[in-house]
Amino acid sequence: MTPADITPTPASARLPAGAVAVITVLFGLMVAFSWLLWPEWRTNPDLSHAFFVPVIFLLLVWESHRHGTRRWVPPGRLAALAVAATLALGFAFFALAGLFAATLAWTHAMVCMLLALALGSFLLAGLLILADARLQVVPFNWISLTAILLWVLAAPLPDGTYARLTLGLQQWVTGSVLQALHLLGVPARQHGNLIELATTTVGVEEACSGIRSLLSCVFAGFFFAGWLVRRPAGRFVLIATAPLLALGMNFLRSLTLTLMANAGKDITGFWHDATGFAILAVTAAILAGLAILLETKETAPAPPDRLATPVVPRWPLRFFWIASAATLALGVFYAASARPANRQGVTPPDLETLLPLHADEWEVRSPNDLYQFADILQTSHLLERTYLRPNGAGQFTQFTVYVAYWAPGQASVSRVASHTPDACWPGSGWAAQPVADAHEIPALAGLSISAGEHRIFKNSTGFAQHVWFWHIYDGHVISYRDPYSIPALFQIALHYGFRRPGEQFFVRLSSNRPWAELQHEPLVREILTNLTRVGL
């Protein structure tokens, strides 16, 4: 590039039409992504920070242009290949999102994360184009990259990652609070994620694990590091401090609530919510204060004049249009392959008809406290029945069935899938045990049942529970195995379509007996026959 290529002219020089078109396409992708994830942002408290992403993105891009390091991408073959590779990655993420959506639905966390990665890839490719030394629209620097990263942090974590992270945080918080109580001379015992005090029991639930404050603090750490801090060392300190601060503040909140409960104070309702909001506010304020202390932003010089003849790089622009056209065509294919819900608009089913209230030789128990979980589960259509039968010599057979229902659009697939026994039971003191087949198909002669997830849990007394559960979406069981097989995903997509907004059921069976001892029970056959009517 010769000096003539970068001769400045007055700032009134217009951007080339190609650059404007690239910006327009990227803006459209961000709007589409926000529209798709808006229901998840609105109903998922863990993503409350996501509402600010569009505004923060524009703020950071402006900050990058005004105060960021003016680093431009040198033109050449390497830059063009980088754009092509990034766009290919974005197309691949979008294609995978569609295949996963065929079996997991577009609202599943895995699909949302893949779409976020696809958007991030396209934004990165756009940045490489707009930061070309021959165009110089947005510099390629830390602030610009942070703006792109925040879109990825606006997507929900995949369910498996979320469950493992939440469970780990619950165990850490519970153990840390217990140790602190012992240091303070407060007698307490731990059962899973339950802390047994002298007069009451406190449970560290999913919402109290600190996952919400952790995600929000990581988001805030990157934002403040991009907005206020210029030195790499300061950015590292701020980003590394954010998760540690989140964990520490959540520990203080959990300890405070536990001490209040030990003193006889009712910590449900006001105090639980008030301490949660207070912790988030204090943590954000501390992060902002630390960012100000680390601030190294100098008075920005006047923005330089634009190039005399700004030019959009030819081959990167061609790659961008090819990838955009291919992605649009694939999106049209997904939309054309969609089919309406099988049972959309019907009245909620009568769950009472699925589980018998009376059974010969069995004692039937129906808990009346299930509705305390209605807000968490986002449904009031819940039913659980336990069937008990003595076997003599102090032995008994226990068989529990739980069914929950969501109307189309009532809750995202991701939210329903996040409340599996893997995520919820350990919090009540149940420890998972190894199983020979985690995808067992309950065998009943003459009855076809989809493969279910099989688990074994034991409590602190050694009492074991065999657990089978199914997540049914639009009349079909969501497979937790097929997502690992791309050919299987594609076959499901072609057979069932790529988008089926429909009703959801979650079915869980648990027993102190293995399936080999249950499969010959007439009651079990009757219940499973009823459940096949909803997609089992």
C-alpha positions, -999 to 999 in steps of 0.1 A, spaced: 0 0 0 15 34 -11 12 67 8 -14 78 -17 -37 50 -6 -41 66 29 -42 103 19 -68 119 42 -97 139 30 -125 158 49 -146 137 72 -176 142 50 -164 115 26 -191 89 23 -187 52 30 -187 29 0 -221 13 -8 -205 -22 -1 -195 -11 35 -230 2 41 -245 -30 29 -223 -51 52 -233 -30 81 -270 -33 72 -268 -71 70 -250 -74 103 -276 -51 119 -303 -73 105 -287 -104 120 -285 -88 154 -322 -78 152 -332 -113 142 -311 -128 170 -326 -104 196 -361 -112 184 -356 -149 186 -341 -148 221 -363 -121 235 -387 -146 252 -357 -164 268 -343 -131 280 -377 -121 294 -383 -154 313 -348 -165 323 -335 -145 353 -300 -158 345 -300 -137 313 -314 -104 327 -282 -87 315 -289 -97 279 -314 -69 275 -286 -44 275 -265 -62 249 -278 -43 218 -272 -9 235 -238 -19 250 -227 -33 216 -234 1 199 -217 19 228 -186 -2 226 -183 1 188 -186 39 192 -159 37 220 -137 16 198 -139 41 170 -134 72 192 -110 60 219 -97 26 209 -64 17 195 -65 24 158 -53 -10 146 -62 -18 109 -61 -52 91 -34 -51 64 -49 -61 30 -37 -93 15 -44 -130 9 -42 -138 46 -69 -113 56 -92 -126 28 -87 -162 40 -94 -152 76 -127 -136 65 -136 -167 45 -128 -191 74 -148 -170 98 -178 -169 75 -176 -206 69 -176 -212 107 -207 -190 110 -225 -209 83 -216 -242 100 -229 -230 134 -261 -219 118 -265 -252 99 -259 -271 132 -284 -250 150 -310 -260 125 -302 -297 128 -303 -295 166 -336 -276 164 -352 -305 145 -350 -326 177 -345 -300 204 -366 -270 191 -353 -235 183 -358 -224 219 -334 -250 233 -303 -237 250 -279 -256 227 -296 -241 196 -295 -206 211 -258 -210 218 -251 -222 183 -270 -192 169 -250 -169 191 -218 -184 179 -230 -180 143 -239 -144 149 -205 -138 165 -187 -154 136 -205 -131 111 -198 -101 133 -161 -110 134 -160 -114 96 -177 -80 93 -152 -65 116 -123 -79 96 -138 -62 65 -146 -29 81 -112 -28 98 -94 -32 65 -66 -6 61 -82 5 28 -116 12 45 -109 20 81 -145 21 95 -141 3 128 -107 -6 142 -97 -41 150 -90 -39 188 -100 -52 221 -131 -31 225 -145 -42 191 -138 -79 200 -155 -74 234 -186 -60 217 -189 -92 197 -182 -115 226 -211 -100 246 -235 -113 221 -223 -149 229 -227 -142 266 -264 -132 259 -273 -168 250 -282 -194 276 -257 -221 285 -263 -256 271 -283 -276 296 -256 -301 304 -230 -273 311 -256 -253 331 -266 -283 352 -230 -293 360 -220 -257 368 -250 -251 390 -245 -284 408 -209 -276 414 -217 -242 427 -245 -255 450 -221 -280 465 -194 -254 470 -217 -229 486 -233 -255 509 -199 -268 520 -185 -233 525 -215 -221 545 -214 -252 567 -177 -246 575 -184 -210 583 -213 -220 606 -190 -244 625 -164 -216 629 -191 -194 643 -202 -222 667 -235 -229 650 -244 -266 650 -253 -278 616 -252 -309 593 -251 -312 556 -273 -335 535 -265 -329 498 -274 -292 493 -294 -291 525 -281 -276 557 -299 -290 588 -299 -265 617 -311 -270 652 -346 -256 645 -350 -257 607 -334 -268 574 -321 -245 547 -316 -256 511 -292 -241 486 -315 -242 456 -305 -236 420 -313 -199 422 -291 -196 453 -261 -214 437 -247 -181 424 -250 -190 388 -270 -158 381 -245 -135 397 -216 -154 381 -230 -149 346 -239 -113 352 -205 -105 368 -185 -121 339 -206 -101 315 -200 -69 335 -163 -76 338 -159 -79 301 -180 -48 295 -161 -26 320 -127 -40 308 -136 -29 272 -152 4 281 -129 18 307 -96 0 308 -70 2 282 -40 -17 296 -39 -55 291 -29 -61 328 -58 -40 340 -82 -59 318 -69 -92 331 -73 -81 367 -109 -69 362 -120 -100 342 -104 -124 367 -118 -106 396 -154 -107 383 -162 -144 389 -143 -145 422 -163 -115 434 -195 -131 423 -188 -163 442 -177 -145 473 -207 -122 475 -231 -151 469 -214 -170 498 -220 -140 520 -256 -139 510 -261 -176 516 -244 -174 550 -265 -144 560 -298 -161 551 -287 -193 569 -279 -173 601 -312 -155 598 -330 -188 595 -311 -202 625 -323 -172 645 -359 -180 636 -364 -155 608 -385 -164 578 -361 -160 549 -386 -169 522 -401 -142 501 -389 -107 509 -356 -115 525 -346 -141 499 -353 -117 470 -341 -86 487 -307 -101 495 -304 -114 459 -310 -80 443 -288 -63 469 -259 -87 461 -262 -80 424 -262 -43 429 -233 -42 453 -213 -66 431 -219 -44 400 -209 -13 420 -177 -29 432 -168 -40 396 -175 -5 383 -154 11 411 -125 -13 404 -128 -5 367 -126 33 374 -95 27 396 -79 8 367 -91 33 341 -63 43 318 -84 60 291 -67 92 279 -83 122 263 -92 110 229 -77 128 200 -99 142 173 -111 115 150 -89 113 119 -102 122 85 -113 93 63 -92 80 35 -93 99 3 -107 69 -16 -120 43 9 -123 10 -8 -141 -21 3 -118 -52 0 -130 -71 -30 -125 -107 -21 -136 -104 15 -167 -87 4 -174 -115 -21 -170 -141 5 -193 -121 28 -221 -121 2 -216 -158 -7 -219 -168 30 -248 -144 36 -267 -158 6 -260 -194 16 -272 -187 52 -303 -170 39 -311 -199 16 -306 -224 44 -328 -203 67 -355 -203 39 -351 -241 37 -356 -245 74 -387 -223 73 -401 -241 43 -395 -274 61 -413 -263 92 -447 -277 100 -473 -265 125 -477 -280 159 -496 -313 161 -518 -302 190 -514 -264 191 -544 -246 206 -560 -276 223 -572 -273 259 -547 -286 286 -551 -324 291 -566 -338 323 -536 -352 340 -558 -370 365 -568 -394 337 -532 -405 332 -525 -417 367 -551 -439 385 -563 -426 418 -571 -461 430 -554 -494 424 -559 -529 438 -533 -539 464 -517 -505 462 -518 -476 486 -520 -443 465 -506 -411 478 -509 -377 460 -489 -348 475 -507 -315 477 -476 -292 478 -465 -295 441 -478 -260 433 -451 -244 454 -429 -251 423 -453 -236 398 -434 -203 395 -400 -221 390 -414 -246 365 -436 -219 348 -466 -242 349 -494 -251 373 -503 -284 354 -485 -307 377 -494 -341 391 -475 -367 411 -487 -400 426 -469 -426 447 -480 -462 447 -470 -484 477 -475 -521 483 -461 -542 511 -442 -573 502 -439 -589 536 -410 -591 560 -408 -553 561 -402 -550 524 -423 -529 500 -425 -518 464 -427 -481 457 -436 -466 423 -439 -428 418 -450 -411 387 -447 -373 380 -462 -355 350 -460 -318 341 -475 -301 311 -468 -268 293 -490 -253 265 -474 -242 233 -452 -212 239 -457 -213 277 -420 -222 284 -390 -227 262 -377 -262 257 -345 -251 274 -363 -241 306 -382 -273 307 -351 -294 301 -332 -276 328 -353 -292 356 -343 -328 351 -335 -351 381 -298 -346 372 -301 -310 381 -327 -310 409 -323 -342 429 -288 -337 442 -300 -305 458 -323 -326 480 -295 -349 492 -297 -375 465 -263 -386 450 -261 -400 415 -249 -436 411 -233 -452 380 -257 -470 357 -251 -497 331 -274 -481 305 -283 -444 308 -307 -446 279 -328 -476 289 -359 -485 269 -385 -498 294 -397 -531 279 -434 -540 280 -447 -567 257 -470 -553 231 -463 -517 240 -438 -495 222 -421 -469 245 -395 -444 235 -361 -446 251 -359 -427 283 -331 -414 305 -322 -438 332 -306 -428 365 -300 -442 400 -299 -420 430 -292 -428 467 -298 -406 497 -278 -403 529 -295 -434 544 -286 -456 514 -322 -457 501 -320 -461 463 -343 -448 435 -343 -460 399 -354 -430 379 -366 -429 343 -376 -396 326 -388 -383 293 -391 -348 278 -419 -348 252 -422 -320 227 -450 -317 202 -458 -354 206 -423 -367 203 -397 -376 229 -367 -353 227 -336 -375 223 -306 -368 244 -284 -391 223 -292 -381 188 -276 -347 190 -242 -364 190 -249 -379 156 -252 -355 127 -267 -381 103 -293 -390 129 -301 -353 134 -305 -348 97 -328 -378 94 -350 -364 122 -350 -330 106 -362 -344 72 -388 -365 89 -403 -342 115 -394 -307 102 -372 -280 116 -397 -261 137 -427 -274 156 -439 -251 183 -460 -274 204 -470 -285 238 -446 -301 262 -447 -329 288 -422 -340 313 -427 -375 327 -407 -390 355 -410 -425 369 -390 -435 401 -390 -467 421 -370 -486 447 -371 -516 423 -353 -521 390 -374 -523 358 -371 -561 357 -393 -562 388 -418 -536 376 -424 -546 340 -449 -574 349 -470 -552 372 -505 -545 357 -505 -511 373 -473 -501 356 -487 -513 322 -519 -493 327 -500 -461 335 -475 -464 307 -503 -472 283 -520 -439 294 -488 -420 289 -483 -432 254 -513 -410 245 -492 -379 252 -461 -391 232 -443 -416 255 
